[in-house]
Amino acid sequence: MRHKVAGYKLKRDGGARKSLLRGLVTNVIEQERVITTVPKAKAAKPLVDRMITLGKEDTLHARREAARVLFTPASVKKLFDTLATRFGQRNGGYTRIVRLGPRKGDGAEVAMIELVGSELVKRAAERAKRKEERERAAREGRDVEEEK
């Protein structure tokens, strides 16, 4: 029986596991999606959710708590400035794990952990870029489709 045995060991000692998860959480906050193995994604998911909940508080203490976990000051800034406002009305479930299948090299089950709504942000940025290219091409008097 597994009474009071929680969490994932990930075949690492405590320090290495803590560092690995801090790096994953930092990368998810900075890049909004990361591809990793399923157990690592499952271990990082509650930590990312906890960081976003901290970001919604926006107090000095919450900033220091987040800075204790996240590696870069830029990730702390993004957490409190953009992600906290984006998830302000949401009561949880900020992340999603999507299984991608086995990795070619070693057969490990790979998953993508991403922030909910990040696919919309990425798509909007791509659409804006394409629109800008079309407008620039129209000003210059050429067709964008001919170049491709």
N, C-alpha and C positions, 0 to 999 in steps of 0.2 A: 504494500500500500504506500502511496506517495503523499502521506499527510504532511502538510506544511513544507512541501518541496516545490518551489515555484521558480520560474525563470529558465533561461537556457544557458548551459555552460559553454557551448560552442567550441569544445575541446581546447580551451585556453585557461590560463590561471586568471585570478581576479583582476590584476592590473592590465593585462593584455585585453581581456574582455571589455573592461571599462573604457579603455582607449579606443578599441574598435567601434563600440557602440556610440561613443561621443563623436567619432569621425563620421559615422553613418548619419547621425542626427544632424550634424553640421552640414553635410553635403545635401541632405534632403531639404533642409531649410534654404540653402543657397541656390540649389539647382532645381528644386521642386519635384524631381524624380531621379531615382537611382536604381540601377540594375545590380542585384546582389543575389545571394542564395536565399531560399525560402526561410530557413531557421534564423538567419541574420535579419531578414525583413520582419519576421514575427517578433524578434527580440527588440528591434528598434521602434516598432510601431507605437507602443505605449509611451516611449520616451519622447517621440516627436509630438504626440498628442499632448503630453504634459507641458512641453515647451510652448506650444501654441496657446494653451490655457494660461500659462504664465504671461505670455505676451498680451493677452486680453486684459490683464490686471493693470499693466503699465504704471507700476510704482517703482521707486528706486530699489526696494528690496527684491521685487520680481526681476528687475534688470540684472541685479547682482547674482540672483539664483540662476538665471539663464546664462550669464557669462561664465558661471562656474562649470557649466556643462558644455557649452559651445566653444569651439576652438578659436574662431575669428571674431573680431569686433564688427565686421561687416555683416556677419550672420545675425548677430544680436540686433543690429540696427534694422535689418530687413524684417526680422521677426516682429519687432515692436512697431515698425512704421507701416509695412505693407500687409503682412500676413494677419496681424491682429485686427486690422480694419476689415480685411476680406472675410474673416471668419467671425466677426463680431456678433452676428445674429445666430450663429450655429452653436448648438449645445454639446458638440462632441462629434466624433467620427470624422476627423480632419484628414485622415490618410486612408489609402486604399492599397491593397496588395494584389497584383495581377500576376498569375503564374505564366511563365513564358516557355516552359518545357525544359528538357535536359540540356546541359551545356555540352558542346561538342568535345571538348578536351577530356573532361573527367566524368561526364555524365551526371554532375550535380544538378539538382532541380533549381532552376533559376527563376527569380521573380523580380518584378518591378514594384518598388514602393514609391508612391507619388501622393502629392497633396490633392485633395478633391478640388476640382475646378481648375487645376493647372493646365489641363488639356485645352480649356477654353482660352486661357491667357496665351498659350503658345500659338493656337490657331489664329487668334486675333492679331498677334504680332506678325505672323506669316502673311495674313491677308493685307495688313497695312503695308508691309514691305512690297508685296506684289502690286498693290494699288499705286504706291509711290513710283515703282518702276514704270508702270503704264503711263502715269502722268508725265514723268520725265521723258519718256519716249515720244509721247504725243507733242510735247513742247519742241522736241528736236526734230519732229516730222518723220519718224520712222516707226515701224511696226515691231512690237516686242516679240510676237510669235515667229517672225521671220528669222530672228537671231537664234532661236532655239532649234 
